[in-house]
C-alpha cells in the first residue's frame, strides 16, 4: 500500500464532511467509510479508488 501523510483541520473539509468535526472523519476512517478516487481524462468517473484507513494514533 501507499502511505500519504499530511496535516489539515476541519476548516479544510469539503463535500459531505463540510461543517463536521475531525472526530467525525476519524470515525468514518475507523469504519472504512472513507476513500480516495483518482479521476483522469481517460477515466473521468475514476481510474483508481482506494480505501483510507487509520494507522497509528489518528489524533495527532
C-alpha positions in Angstrom: 0.0 0.0 0.0 0.9 3.6 -0.2 1.2 5.9 2.9 0.5 9.6 2.5 0.9 11.9 5.4 -0.2 15.5 5.9 -2.0 17.9 8.2 -5.4 19.6 8.0 -8.1 21.0 10.1 -11.9 20.7 10.0 -12.0 24.0 8.1 -10.3 22.1 5.2 -13.3 19.8 4.8 -15.5 19.9 1.7 -18.4 17.9 0.3 -20.2 15.7 2.7 -17.7 16.4 5.5 -18.1 20.3 5.3 -19.1 21.6 8.7 -18.2 18.4 10.6 -15.6 17.8 13.3 -12.3 16.0 12.9 -13.8 13.3 15.2 -16.4 12.6 12.5 -13.6 12.0 10.0 -11.8 9.7 12.4 -14.9 7.7 13.0 -15.6 7.3 9.2 -12.0 6.3 8.7 -12.1 3.7 11.5 -15.2 2.1 9.9 -13.7 2.1 6.3 -16.2 4.8 5.4 -13.6 7.0 3.5 -11.8 6.5 0.2 -9.8 8.3 -2.5 -10.9 8.3 -6.1 -8.5 9.5 -8.7 -10.0 10.8 -11.9 -8.1 11.2 -15.2 -9.1 12.4 -18.7 -9.2 8.8 -19.9 -11.4 7.7 -17.0 -13.4 10.8 -15.8 -15.5 8.6 -13.5 -12.5 7.4 -11.7 -9.4 5.4 -12.7 -8.2 4.3 -9.3 -10.1 4.0 -6.0 -8.7 3.0 -2.6 -9.9 2.9 1.0 -8.4 5.3 3.5 -7.7 3.7 6.9 -6.5 4.9 10.2 -2.9 3.9 11.0 -1.3 4.6 14.4 -2.5 7.5 16.5 -5.2 9.2 14.5 -5.5 12.1 16.9 -2.1 13.6 16.1 
